[in-house]
Amino acid sequence: NNLFPSNLLLIPHDKKEAYKKREDDVLDIGYFMLATMNHEFQKLHENLKMGQELAANLIIQSLSNNYS
């Protein structure tokens, strides 16, 4: 369900809006997670070179190891 430039005009407006909202939600979650982490934990995850969702999942999974 990627938005490719070649078919962008064929995608209904509501689908584009839903995709944009999902992207915004992912960013908001990432910002919230960073804001609630201590400085050392932020440094550990700041240079991850991967997709936002994968990075968020990795951070969430590591929370149990660091805060249990």
N, CA, C and O atoms as CSV, one atom per row, in Angstrom:
chain,resi,resn,atom,element,x,y,z
A,1,ASN,N,N,0.813,-1.192,0.000
A,1,ASN,CA,C,0.000,0.000,0.000
A,1,ASN,C,C,0.858,1.259,0.000
A,1,ASN,O,O,0.537,2.236,0.676
A,2,ASN,N,N,1.937,1.233,-0.751
A,2,ASN,CA,C,2.807,2.403,-0.837
A,2,ASN,C,C,2.224,3.412,-1.815
A,2,ASN,O,O,1.522,3.053,-2.761
A,3,LEU,N,N,2.526,4.664,-1.572
A,3,LEU,CA,C,2.097,5.725,-2.481
A,3,LEU,C,C,3.231,6.009,-3.457
A,3,LEU,O,O,4.189,6.701,-3.113
A,4,PHE,N,N,3.131,5.485,-4.656
A,4,PHE,CA,C,4.142,5.720,-5.670
A,4,PHE,C,C,3.737,6.936,-6.489
A,4,PHE,O,O,2.553,7.124,-6.766
A,5,PRO,N,N,4.704,7.768,-6.883
A,5,PRO,CA,C,4.373,8.968,-7.665
A,5,PRO,C,C,3.580,8.660,-8.933
A,5,PRO,O,O,2.750,9.470,-9.346
A,6,SER,N,N,3.820,7.501,-9.562
A,6,SER,CA,C,3.138,7.191,-10.819
A,6,SER,C,C,1.635,6.976,-10.637
A,6,SER,O,O,0.868,7.218,-11.569
A,7,ASN,N,N,1.201,6.528,-9.462
A,7,ASN,CA,C,-0.230,6.290,-9.269
A,7,ASN,C,C,-0.828,7.161,-8.174
A,7,ASN,O,O,-1.931,6.886,-7.700
A,8,LEU,N,N,-0.132,8.186,-7.774
A,8,LEU,CA,C,-0.586,9.052,-6.690
A,8,LEU,C,C,-1.934,9.697,-6.997
A,8,LEU,O,O,-2.766,9.847,-6.102
A,9,LEU,N,N,-2.155,10.077,-8.246
A,9,LEU,CA,C,-3.415,10.728,-8.611
A,9,LEU,C,C,-4.590,9.755,-8.615
A,9,LEU,O,O,-5.743,10.182,-8.560
A,10,LEU,N,N,-4.313,8.465,-8.679
A,10,LEU,CA,C,-5.380,7.461,-8.710
A,10,LEU,C,C,-5.863,7.068,-7.319
A,10,LEU,O,O,-6.901,6.422,-7.182
A,11,ILE,N,N,-5.126,7.450,-6.303
A,11,ILE,CA,C,-5.471,7.073,-4.933
A,11,ILE,C,C,-6.522,8.044,-4.399
A,11,ILE,O,O,-6.351,9.260,-4.491
A,12,PRO,N,N,-7.608,7.510,-3.843
A,12,PRO,CA,C,-8.662,8.382,-3.307
A,12,PRO,C,C,-8.139,9.283,-2.183
A,12,PRO,O,O,-7.229,8.917,-1.439
A,13,HIS,N,N,-8.734,10.451,-2.086
A,13,HIS,CA,C,-8.313,11.447,-1.099
A,13,HIS,C,C,-8.357,10.893,0.324
A,13,HIS,O,O,-7.444,11.145,1.111
A,14,ASP,N,N,-9.404,10.144,0.662
A,14,ASP,CA,C,-9.514,9.616,2.026
A,14,ASP,C,C,-8.394,8.633,2.343
A,14,ASP,O,O,-7.941,8.559,3.485
A,15,LYS,N,N,-7.939,7.872,1.337
A,15,LYS,CA,C,-6.823,6.937,1.552
A,15,LYS,C,C,-5.524,7.703,1.791
A,15,LYS,O,O,-4.720,7.329,2.644
A,16,LYS,N,N,-5.327,8.787,1.023
A,16,LYS,CA,C,-4.129,9.614,1.217
A,16,LYS,C,C,-4.131,10.257,2.598
A,16,LYS,O,O,-3.098,10.322,3.264
A,17,GLU,N,N,-5.299,10.731,3.022
A,17,GLU,CA,C,-5.415,11.353,4.344
A,17,GLU,C,C,-5.151,10.335,5.453
A,17,GLU,O,O,-4.483,10.649,6.439
A,18,ALA,N,N,-5.672,9.121,5.296
A,18,ALA,CA,C,-5.449,8.071,6.299
A,18,ALA,C,C,-3.969,7.715,6.375
A,18,ALA,O,O,-3.433,7.510,7.464
A,19,TYR,N,N,-3.307,7.643,5.220
A,19,TYR,CA,C,-1.870,7.344,5.177
A,19,TYR,C,C,-1.077,8.452,5.871
A,19,TYR,O,O,-0.169,8.177,6.656
A,20,LYS,N,N,-1.426,9.698,5.577
A,20,LYS,CA,C,-0.743,10.846,6.184
A,20,LYS,C,C,-0.947,10.856,7.696
A,20,LYS,O,O,-0.008,11.129,8.444
A,21,LYS,N,N,-2.169,10.561,8.154
A,21,LYS,CA,C,-2.440,10.524,9.590
A,21,LYS,C,C,-1.611,9.434,10.257
A,21,LYS,O,O,-1.069,9.636,11.343
A,22,ARG,N,N,-1.515,8.284,9.606
A,22,ARG,CA,C,-0.724,7.186,10.164
A,22,ARG,C,C,0.748,7.590,10.275
A,22,ARG,O,O,1.390,7.324,11.291
A,23,GLU,N,N,1.284,8.231,9.232
A,23,GLU,CA,C,2.667,8.712,9.286
A,23,GLU,C,C,2.851,9.707,10.428
A,23,GLU,O,O,3.833,9.628,11.167
A,24,ASP,N,N,1.919,10.636,10.575
A,24,ASP,CA,C,1.995,11.628,11.653
A,24,ASP,C,C,1.929,10.957,13.023
A,24,ASP,O,O,2.647,11.346,13.944
A,25,ASP,N,N,1.061,9.945,13.155
A,25,ASP,CA,C,0.948,9.223,14.425
A,25,ASP,C,C,2.248,8.509,14.775
A,25,ASP,O,O,2.665,8.506,15.933
A,26,VAL,N,N,2.888,7.905,13.775
A,26,VAL,CA,C,4.161,7.216,14.009
A,26,VAL,C,C,5.214,8.213,14.495
A,26,VAL,O,O,5.966,7.920,15.425
A,27,LEU,N,N,5.266,9.383,13.871
A,27,LEU,CA,C,6.220,10.408,14.305
A,27,LEU,C,C,5.914,10.886,15.719
A,27,LEU,O,O,6.823,11.042,16.534
A,28,ASP,N,N,4.636,11.120,16.014
A,28,ASP,CA,C,4.250,11.564,17.359
A,28,ASP,C,C,4.657,10.542,18.411
A,28,ASP,O,O,5.158,10.908,19.474
A,29,ILE,N,N,4.444,9.269,18.120
A,29,ILE,CA,C,4.830,8.217,19.064
A,29,ILE,C,C,6.335,8.225,19.277
A,29,ILE,O,O,6.809,8.097,20.406
A,30,GLY,N,N,7.083,8.374,18.193
A,30,GLY,CA,C,8.541,8.426,18.309
A,30,GLY,C,C,9.004,9.599,19.156
A,30,GLY,O,O,9.891,9.451,19.997
A,31,TYR,N,N,8.408,10.765,18.936
A,31,TYR,CA,C,8.774,11.942,19.730
A,31,TYR,C,C,8.416,11.751,21.197
A,31,TYR,O,O,9.190,12.122,22.080
A,32,PHE,N,N,7.248,11.174,21.460
A,32,PHE,CA,C,6.831,10.916,22.839
A,32,PHE,C,C,7.792,9.943,23.517
A,32,PHE,O,O,8.184,10.135,24.668
A,33,MET,N,N,8.161,8.899,22.784
A,33,MET,CA,C,9.077,7.911,23.361
A,33,MET,C,C,10.425,8.552,23.696
A,33,MET,O,O,10.980,8.310,24.768
A,34,LEU,N,N,10.946,9.362,22.785
A,34,LEU,CA,C,12.221,10.030,23.052
A,34,LEU,C,C,12.115,10.984,24.234
A,34,LEU,O,O,13.033,11.077,25.049
A,35,ALA,N,N,10.996,11.689,24.325
A,35,ALA,CA,C,10.822,12.654,25.412
A,35,ALA,C,C,10.751,11.978,26.774
A,35,ALA,O,O,11.127,12.576,27.782
A,36,THR,N,N,10.276,10.743,26.814
A,36,THR,CA,C,10.129,10.061,28.097
A,36,THR,C,C,11.333,9.197,28.454
A,36,THR,O,O,11.363,8.604,29.532
A,37,MET,N,N,12.322,9.116,27.572
A,37,MET,CA,C,13.523,8.323,27.857
A,37,MET,C,C,14.538,9.157,28.622
A,37,MET,O,O,14.566,10.383,28.508
A,38,ASN,N,N,15.363,8.485,29.397
A,38,ASN,CA,C,16.459,9.211,30.015
A,38,ASN,C,C,17.531,9.482,28.954
A,38,ASN,O,O,17.504,8.886,27.877
A,39,HIS,N,N,18.455,10.365,29.252
A,39,HIS,CA,C,19.447,10.811,28.273
A,39,HIS,C,C,20.298,9.652,27.748
A,39,HIS,O,O,20.564,9.575,26.549
A,40,GLU,N,N,20.717,8.771,28.619
A,40,GLU,CA,C,21.565,7.645,28.205
A,40,GLU,C,C,20.821,6.735,27.222
A,40,GLU,O,O,21.396,6.274,26.236
A,41,PHE,N,N,19.559,6.487,27.495
A,41,PHE,CA,C,18.754,5.635,26.627
A,41,PHE,C,C,18.501,6.313,25.280
A,41,PHE,O,O,18.469,5.637,24.252
A,42,GLN,N,N,18.321,7.641,25.268
A,42,GLN,CA,C,18.163,8.382,24.015
A,42,GLN,C,C,19.412,8.233,23.160
A,42,GLN,O,O,19.314,7.972,21.961
A,43,LYS,N,N,20.585,8.396,23.764
A,43,LYS,CA,C,21.846,8.288,23.035
A,43,LYS,C,C,22.005,6.904,22.416
A,43,LYS,O,O,22.535,6.766,21.314
A,44,LEU,N,N,21.546,5.889,23.129
A,44,LEU,CA,C,21.650,4.519,22.643
A,44,LEU,C,C,20.857,4.317,21.355
A,44,LEU,O,O,21.250,3.504,20.519
A,45,HIS,N,N,19.758,5.032,21.177
A,45,HIS,CA,C,18.864,4.823,20.041
A,45,HIS,C,C,18.845,5.963,19.021
A,45,HIS,O,O,18.115,5.866,18.035
A,46,GLU,N,N,19.610,7.033,19.214
A,46,GLU,CA,C,19.461,8.202,18.352
A,46,GLU,C,C,19.946,8.002,16.922
A,46,GLU,O,O,19.457,8.686,16.024
A,47,ASN,N,N,20.875,7.106,16.675
A,47,ASN,CA,C,21.438,6.959,15.332
A,47,ASN,C,C,20.964,5.711,14.608
A,47,ASN,O,O,21.644,5.228,13.703
A,48,LEU,N,N,19.821,5.189,14.985
A,48,LEU,CA,C,19.297,4.010,14.305
A,48,LEU,C,C,18.954,4.366,12.868
A,48,LEU,O,O,18.240,5.338,12.620
A,49,LYS,N,N,19.450,3.595,11.933
A,49,LYS,CA,C,19.193,3.822,10.514
A,49,LYS,C,C,18.194,2.781,10.019
A,49,LYS,O,O,18.561,1.838,9.318
A,50,MET,N,N,16.937,2.961,10.389
A,50,MET,CA,C,15.901,2.032,9.950
A,50,MET,C,C,14.573,2.756,9.923
A,50,MET,O,O,14.473,3.905,10.354
A,51,GLY,N,N,13.579,2.101,9.428
A,51,GLY,CA,C,12.251,2.686,9.354
A,51,GLY,C,C,11.727,3.058,10.722
A,51,GLY,O,O,12.072,2.432,11.725
A,52,GLN,N,N,10.889,4.084,10.757
A,52,GLN,CA,C,10.337,4.565,12.030
A,52,GLN,C,C,9.618,3.465,12.800
A,52,GLN,O,O,9.795,3.336,14.012
A,53,GLU,N,N,8.811,2.673,12.105
A,53,GLU,CA,C,8.052,1.629,12.801
A,53,GLU,C,C,8.981,0.584,13.391
A,53,GLU,O,O,8.793,0.151,14.528
A,54,LEU,N,N,9.987,0.175,12.618
A,54,LEU,CA,C,10.928,-0.821,13.113
A,54,LEU,C,C,11.719,-0.264,14.281
A,54,LEU,O,O,11.954,-0.968,15.263
A,55,ALA,N,N,12.132,0.987,14.189
A,55,ALA,CA,C,12.863,1.614,15.291
A,55,ALA,C,C,11.994,1.679,16.537
A,55,ALA,O,O,12.468,1.391,17.636
A,56,ALA,N,N,10.737,2.051,16.381
A,56,ALA,CA,C,9.831,2.117,17.531
A,56,ALA,C,C,9.650,0.743,18.151
A,56,ALA,O,O,9.655,0.612,19.375
A,57,ASN,N,N,9.490,-0.286,17.323
A,57,ASN,CA,C,9.341,-1.644,17.851
A,57,ASN,C,C,10.583,-2.079,18.607
A,57,ASN,O,O,10.480,-2.691,19.670
A,58,LEU,N,N,11.756,-1.770,18.069
A,58,LEU,CA,C,13.006,-2.130,18.734
A,58,LEU,C,C,13.120,-1.435,20.085
A,58,LEU,O,O,13.522,-2.053,21.070
A,59,ILE,N,N,12.773,-0.169,20.134
A,59,ILE,CA,C,12.836,0.586,21.386
A,59,ILE,C,C,11.847,0.018,22.397
A,59,ILE,O,O,12.185,-0.157,23.568
A,60,ILE,N,N,10.641,-0.265,21.954
A,60,ILE,CA,C,9.632,-0.814,22.866
A,60,ILE,C,C,10.087,-2.153,23.426
A,60,ILE,O,O,9.937,-2.408,24.621
A,61,GLN,N,N,10.639,-3.009,22.576
A,61,GLN,CA,C,11.106,-4.315,23.038
A,61,GLN,C,C,12.244,-4.176,24.033
A,61,GLN,O,O,12.337,-4.960,24.977
A,62,SER,N,N,13.106,-3.194,23.838
A,62,SER,CA,C,14.239,-3.038,24.745
A,62,SER,C,C,13.836,-2.384,26.063
A,62,SER,O,O,14.587,-2.451,27.037
A,63,LEU,N,N,12.665,-1.754,26.109
A,63,LEU,CA,C,12.221,-1.139,27.359
A,63,LEU,C,C,12.105,-2.166,28.474
A,63,LEU,O,O,12.488,-1.895,29.612
A,64,SER,N,N,11.583,-3.336,28.157
A,64,SER,CA,C,11.425,-4.350,29.202
A,64,SER,C,C,12.781,-4.775,29.757
A,64,SER,O,O,12.886,-5.096,30.941
A,65,ASN,N,N,13.808,-4.782,28.931
A,65,ASN,CA,C,15.151,-5.144,29.392
A,65,ASN,C,C,15.761,-4.059,30.276
A,65,ASN,O,O,16.505,-4.362,31.209
A,66,ASN,N,N,15.452,-2.815,29.988
A,66,ASN,CA,C,16.056,-1.701,30.711
A,66,ASN,C,C,15.246,-1.241,31.918
A,66,ASN,O,O,15.791,-0.615,32.826
A,67,TYR,N,N,13.966,-1.542,31.934
A,67,TYR,CA,C,13.107,-1.028,32.996
A,67,TYR,C,C,12.323,-2.110,33.725
A,67,TYR,O,O,11.267,-1.831,34.292
A,68,SER,N,N,12.828,-3.348,33.719
A,68,SER,CA,C,12.092,-4.393,34.431
A,68,SER,C,C,12.622,-4.592,35.833
A,68,SER,O,O,12.114,-5.436,36.571
